[in-house]
């Protein structure tokens, strides 16, 4: 608890907020400084601890597309559901993907209709199910950024070593940096800097973000997830802006190294190749932003073993999850937020996932927000 308490110290938070206020006031701008927290985990921490209300009006935090379930397009979800409904298949998935609505229903509803869909806590659980059911084909719904891709890759290598023939992946792993580049190409979103994702960065390190600083001239600060972590990262971004610097800095140095995790990166390199393009909810097709199985591991590739509808499907007309993922809208600006769209009956993925922005707003009571008033730290 000693170390947790240090990162939740009210006095340290008050000092950082005051420094952010002083530095941001030095930056001449008629509009607030827009800083995007890329990771959904950061979004939930920001609302859990009320950090957005504590910051001065000169700072505006923008949610990013860092929720791996939220960015999954409906067409890929429909493919997963269609695969799960095929005979002789056990479909395995993380729990937060179970309730995301496809064009007709979710994986949870497909399970209720008779499909053999099982929730697992890791891909190794799915591999174990395959060993226990040799007469069945077991498919793992592989989703997530570089955070979860190494565990998936290592599971494939374990399956190869154990000579498991009835295990495969429906691979939907995505890469964070191409998504940031796509956001920066959006003229509707004027960002001044990024609070970089902590979990992803424990795998890839800080070096891949250099393109954001060098090509797009935006500061990036990789951050931890405690209140002091996030406030210090915002202070570091604002300080760079005031000093007219654009660099990649590492606030989360207790876990993140510049070169990343060599073992995890090696496993990913061995098993996966980069797709030419991958569709993201709200962002469309982004070049070189997804992973696929290498040809030498085709026997573990569900897309090579089974047939899929493979259709692009539009989101629900009333749901504005795509605009929220891009940071163009706040969740409470969506007309169905908190009314027709609630966690028990979600219209979009952002209300389902534990990392979704809409879920964060709803969980922490931010159902309708007008102009923010400055709130003093006690």
C-alpha positions in Angstrom: 0.0 0.0 0.0 2.9 2.3 0.6 3.6 2.7 -3.1 0.0 2.9 -4.1 -0.6 5.7 -1.6 2.3 7.6 -2.9 0.7 7.7 -6.3 -2.6 8.9 -4.8 -1.3 11.6 -2.6 -3.7 14.6 -2.5 -0.9 17.1 -1.8 1.2 15.9 -4.7 -1.9 16.1 -6.9 -2.6 19.7 -5.8 1.0 20.7 -6.6 0.9 19.2 -10.0 -2.5 20.7 -10.8 -1.2 24.2 -9.8 1.9 23.7 -12.0 -0.3 22.6 -14.9 -2.4 25.7 -14.4 0.6 28.1 -14.3 2.4 26.6 -17.3 -0.8 26.3 -19.5 -1.6 30.0 -18.8 1.7 30.9 -20.3 0.7 29.3 -23.6 -1.2 31.9 -25.6 -4.3 30.2 -27.0 -8.0 31.1 -27.2 -9.0 27.5 -27.1 -8.1 24.8 -24.4 -5.0 22.7 -25.0 -6.3 19.3 -26.3 -4.5 16.3 -25.0 -5.6 12.8 -25.9 -5.3 10.0 -23.5 -5.0 7.1 -25.9 -5.7 4.2 -23.5 -9.2 3.3 -22.2 -7.6 2.4 -18.9 -6.5 6.0 -18.6 -10.0 7.3 -19.4 -11.5 5.2 -16.6 -8.8 6.3 -14.1 -9.4 10.0 -15.1 -13.1 9.7 -14.3 -12.8 7.4 -11.3 -10.5 10.0 -9.5 -12.3 13.1 -10.9 -9.1 14.3 -12.6 -10.9 16.1 -15.5 -12.8 18.3 -13.1 -9.6 19.1 -11.1 -7.7 20.4 -14.2 -7.9 24.1 -15.2 -10.2 25.1 -18.1 -7.1 25.6 -20.2 -6.8 21.8 -20.5 -9.2 19.6 -22.4 -8.8 15.8 -22.3 -9.9 13.8 -25.3 -10.6 10.1 -25.3 -8.7 8.0 -27.8 -9.3 4.7 -29.6 -7.4 2.7 -27.0 -10.3 0.3 -26.2 -9.6 -2.9 -28.2 -13.2 -4.1 -28.0 -14.6 -0.8 -29.0 -12.6 -0.4 -32.2 -13.8 -3.8 -33.5 -16.1 -3.1 -36.5 -19.4 -4.9 -36.7 -18.4 -6.8 -39.7 -15.6 -8.6 -37.8 -18.0 -9.2 -34.9 -20.5 -10.8 -37.3 -17.7 -13.0 -38.7 -16.9 -14.1 -35.2 -20.6 -14.9 -34.4 -21.0 -16.8 -37.8 -17.9 -18.8 -37.0 -19.1 -19.6 -33.5 -22.4 -20.9 -35.0 -20.7 -23.4 -37.3 -21.0 -27.1 -36.3 -18.2 -28.8 -34.4 -16.7 -25.5 -33.2 -16.0 -24.4 -29.7 -15.5 -20.6 -29.8 -13.5 -19.0 -27.0 -13.3 -15.3 -26.1 -12.5 -12.8 -23.4 -15.5 -11.8 -21.4 -15.7 -8.2 -22.5 -16.3 -9.2 -26.1 -19.3 -11.3 -25.2 -21.9 -8.5 -25.0 -20.7 -6.3 -27.9 -23.6 -6.1 -30.4 -23.2 -7.3 -33.9 -25.6 -6.4 -36.7 -28.2 -8.9 -35.3 -27.1 -10.0 -31.9 -24.0 -10.6 -29.7 -21.8 -13.6 -28.9 -23.7 -13.9 -25.6 -27.0 -14.1 -27.5 -25.5 -16.6 -29.9 -24.5 -18.7 -26.9 -28.0 -18.5 -25.6 -29.2 -19.7 -29.0 -27.1 -22.9 -28.7 -23.6 -22.0 -30.0 -20.7 -23.4 -27.9 -19.1 -20.2 -26.8 -16.9 -20.2 -23.8 -15.3 -17.3 -21.9 -11.6 -17.7 -21.1 -9.1 -15.6 -19.2 -6.2 -16.2 -21.5 -5.5 -17.9 -24.9 -3.8 -20.7 -23.0 -7.2 -21.6 -21.5 -8.5 -22.0 -25.1 -5.5 -24.2 -26.0 -6.2 -26.4 -22.9 -9.9 -26.7 -24.1 -8.6 -27.8 -27.5 -6.4 -30.5 -25.8 -9.5 -31.7 -23.8 -11.7 -31.8 -26.8 -9.7 -33.3 -29.7 -12.9 -34.1 -31.7 -13.8 -30.4 -31.8 -12.2 -27.4 -33.5 -11.4 -24.7 -30.9 -11.1 -21.1 -32.1 -9.8 -18.2 -30.0 -11.1 -14.7 -30.7 -7.8 -12.9 -30.6 -8.3 -9.2 -30.0 -6.4 -6.4 -28.5 -3.4 -4.1 -29.1 0.3 -5.1 -28.6 -0.6 -5.7 -25.0 -2.3 -9.0 -25.6 -0.7 -10.0 -28.9 2.4 -11.6 -27.3 0.4 -14.0 -25.1 -1.6 -15.0 -28.2 1.7 -15.6 -30.1 3.2 -17.6 -27.3 0.1 -19.7 -27.2 0.5 -20.5 -30.9 4.1 -21.5 -30.3 3.0 -23.7 -27.4 0.4 -25.3 -29.6 3.0 -26.0 -32.2 5.3 -27.5 -29.6 2.5 -29.7 -28.2 1.4 -30.7 -31.7 -2.2 -29.5 -31.2 -4.1 -29.8 -34.5 -7.5 -28.5 -33.5 -6.7 -25.0 -32.3 -6.8 -21.8 -34.3 -7.1 -18.0 -33.9 -9.5 -15.5 -35.4 -6.9 -12.8 -35.4 -8.0 -9.2 -34.8 -4.9 -7.8 -33.1 -4.2 -4.2 -33.9 -1.3 -1.7 -33.7 -1.5 1.6 -31.8 0.9 3.9 -33.7 -0.9 3.7 -37.1 -4.1 4.6 -35.3 -2.5 7.7 -33.9 -1.3 8.7 -37.3 -4.9 8.2 -38.7 -6.2 10.5 -35.9 -3.7 13.2 -36.7 -4.8 13.1 -40.3 -8.3 14.0 -39.3 -8.9 17.8 -39.8 -11.8 17.7 -37.3 -9.5 16.9 -34.4 -6.9 19.4 -33.4 -4.7 17.7 -30.9 -1.7 19.3 -29.1 -0.2 16.2 -27.5 -0.7 12.6 -26.3 -0.7 10.8 -23.0 0.6 7.5 -24.4 -0.7 4.0 -23.4 1.2 2.4 -20.5 0.3 -1.3 -21.1 1.1 -1.3 -24.8 4.3 0.5 -24.1 5.5 -2.2 -21.7 5.7 -4.4 -24.8 6.7 -2.0 -27.6 8.7 0.5 -25.6 8.8 4.2 -26.3 10.8 4.2 -29.6 7.8 3.5 -31.9 6.2 6.9 -30.9 9.1 8.8 -32.3 7.2 9.1 -35.6 4.5 11.1 -33.8 7.0 13.6 -32.4 9.2 13.9 -35.5 6.7 13.7 -38.3 3.7 15.3 -36.7 5.4 17.5 -34.1 3.2 16.3 -31.2 4.7 15.5 -27.8 4.0 12.0 -26.4 4.3 11.1 -22.7 3.9 7.4 -21.9 1.9 7.2 -18.6 1.1 4.9 -15.7 -2.5 4.6 -14.4 -2.5 6.1 -11.0 -3.8 9.7 -10.5 -0.3 11.1 -9.9 1.0 9.2 -13.0 -1.7 10.8 -15.2 -1.3 14.3 -13.7 2.5 14.2 -14.0 2.1 13.1 -17.7 -0.2 16.0 -18.5 2.3 18.3 -16.8 5.1 16.9 -18.9 3.1 17.4 -22.1 2.1 21.0 -21.2 5.7 21.7 -20.2 6.9 20.5 -23.6 4.4 22.7 -25.3 5.4 25.7 -23.3 9.1 25.1 -24.1 8.2 24.4 -27.8 9.5 20.9 -27.7 8.1 17.8 -29.4 9.6 14.7 -27.8 8.7 11.2 -26.6 9.1 11.1 -22.8 8.5 8.2 -20.4 6.7 8.9 -17.2 6.1 5.2 -16.6 9.8 4.4 -16.3 9.2 1.9 -13.5 7.7 -0.5 -16.0 8.4 0.8 -19.5 11.8 0.7 -21.3 12.7 2.5 -24.5 13.3 -0.7 -26.4 10.3 -2.7 -25.0 10.1 -6.3 -24.1 12.4 -8.3 -26.3 10.8 -11.7 -25.6 7.3 -10.5 -26.3 8.4 -8.7 -29.5 10.2 -11.8 -30.7 7.1 -14.0 -30.2 5.0 -11.5 -32.1 7.5 -11.3 -34.9 7.7 -15.1 -35.3 3.9 -15.7 -35.4 2.4 -12.5 -36.9 2.8 -10.4 -40.0 1.3 -6.9 -40.6 -1.9 -6.6 -42.7 -2.0 -4.2 -45.6 -5.0 -2.6 -43.9 -7.5 -3.3 -41.1 -10.9 -1.7 -40.6 -11.4 0.2 -37.3 -14.8 1.3 -36.0 -15.1 5.0 -36.6 -11.7 5.3 -38.4 -12.3 3.1 -41.4 -9.5 1.2 -43.1 -6.1 2.1 -41.6 -3.0 0.9 -43.6 -0.6 -1.4 -41.8 -2.6 -1.3 -38.5 -3.5 -4.9 -38.0 -1.8 -8.3 -37.5 -2.4 -11.6 -39.3 -0.9 -15.0 -39.1 2.3 -15.8 -41.0 1.9 -18.4 -43.8 4.0 -20.9 -41.8 1.3 -20.9 -39.1 -1.7 -21.2 -41.4 -2.8 -24.3 -39.6 -3.5 -22.1 -36.6 -5.3 -19.4 -38.7 -9.1 -19.6 -38.5 -9.3 -17.3 -41.6 -7.5 -19.9 -43.6 -9.4 -22.9 -42.2 -13.0 -21.6 -42.2 -15.3 -19.5 -44.3 -16.6 -16.1 -43.2 -19.3 -13.7 -44.4 -16.6 -11.0 -44.6 -19.0 -8.1 -45.0 -18.6 -4.5 -43.9 -21.5 -3.5 -41.6 -22.5 0.0 -40.6 -23.1 0.9 -36.9 -26.5 1.5 -35.5 -27.8 4.8 -36.9 -28.4 6.3 -33.5 -25.0 5.2 -32.1 -22.1 7.6 -32.4 -19.5 5.3 -31.0 -17.2 6.0 -34.0 -17.1 9.7 -33.4 -16.5 9.1 -29.7 -13.6 6.8 -30.5 -12.1 9.5 -32.7 -12.4 12.0 -29.9 -14.7 14.3 -31.9 -17.6 13.8 -29.6 -18.0 13.3 -25.8 -20.2 10.4 -24.8 -22.9 12.7 -23.3 -23.2 14.4 -26.7 -24.6 11.2 -28.2 -28.4 11.4 -28.2 -28.9 7.8 -27.0 -26.3 7.9 -24.2 -27.8 6.9 -20.9 -31.3 6.5 -22.4 -31.6 3.9 -25.2 -28.0 3.0 -24.7 -27.0 1.8 -21.2 -24.7 -1.0 -20.0 -27.6 -3.5 -19.7 -28.8 -2.8 -23.2 -25.9 -1.3 -25.2 -26.3 0.0 -28.8 -22.5 0.4 -29.2 -19.3 -1.2 -28.1 -18.2 1.9 -26.1 -20.9 1.2 -23.6 -19.9 -2.4 -23.2 -16.2 -2.7 -22.6 -14.5 -2.1 -19.3 -12.3 0.3 -21.2 -15.0 2.1 -23.2 -15.4 5.9 -22.8 -19.2 5.7 -22.6 -19.0 3.0 -19.9 -16.6 5.3 -18.0 -19.0 8.3 -18.2 -22.0 6.2 -17.2 -20.3 4.3 -14.4 -19.0 7.4 -12.7 -22.2 9.4 -13.0 -21.3 11.8 -15.8 -24.6 11.5 -17.7 -24.9 15.1 -18.7 -22.2 17.7 -18.5 -22.4 21.4 -19.4 -19.4 23.7 -19.0 -16.9 22.5 -16.5 -16.4 24.6 -13.4 -13.1 24.7 -11.8 -13.0 22.5 -8.8 -10.4 23.0 -6.1 -8.4 20.1 -4.7 -9.0 19.5 -1.0 
